[in-house]
Amino acid sequence: MFGADWLNLIVQPERFAISTTQSPFVRLQDLAVRIFREHLPHTPLAVLGINREVHFSVQNFAECNKLSRLLAPVAPWGDWGEKLKLGGMTSLTMTQLNLEGRPPGGAINVTVEPLNQGGQGRFGISVRVNDHYTIENLDSQMANREIVALLEKNFDESLRRADQIIDHI
């Protein structure tokens, strides 16, 4: 694990993740492309996730609960659902599969969760968008080139789509 003023980096045997909370986000794309194209072209890559996460503050628990009820109504839960005066949705994930023009196995996953820090007087909503790519070719150098190309081609569009989804919610 490594952190700097604009960058967080995690390297594990099966995972490489870079993140930031500061724009311009394209620095992440540039860094990843450079690392895997120039310094680690032999590293086998099979999946790519372009992720965006945003937290929204809300006034109180009632506002959090209002969005939860809109996205996950309690009526389908019958008598038990009617007893949910407090509580309800803790996490909701929607997944879009079989995206046109993409390698098989990819998906867009959107997760919405209430953030309840009521003891600290803070409430909020977390929305995460995971744009997931999978490739079939596992020959290490070919797979590396394919993943890096997918990152270069799709990074901006993925963030734009994530922001649209987040803004709508």
C-alpha positions, 0 to 999 in steps of 0.5 A: 500500500502506498499513498501520496497527496493525490494517489492511493495505490494497492498492489497484491498478488492478484490485484492492482488498484489505484484511486484518487479523490482529486481530479483530474481523474485521467491521471489514474488512466495515464499511470496505469497505462504507463505502468502496464505498457512500459514497465510490466508488459509481461504481467498477466491481466484478465479483468479491468474495473473502472470505478466511481464512488460518490458520497452524498450528505443528507439532512437526517435519517428520514432523507436516507430512508426516503431514498431507500424506500424509493429504490427498495419499497417495503410493500413486496415484503408483506406483513414483515415489510410493514413493520420496517418503520426503521431500517430497510435497504442496507445495500442495493446492487443493479447489474447490466450484463451483455453490453453491446460492443464489449467482450463477454463477461463484462458488466456495469454494477451500480450499488447504492447504500445508506451511510448511517453515522447517526452517532456522529450526527451524519447521514448520507448515501453512497453510490458506486459504479463498477464498469467491469471488463473481462477478456478471454485471452489469457496469454499474458502479453496479449491479455495485458495489451488487450486490458490496457487498450480497453482502459485507454478506449473506455476510461472517459466514457466510463466516468461520464456514464458513471456520473450520469447514473449517479446524478440520476439517482 
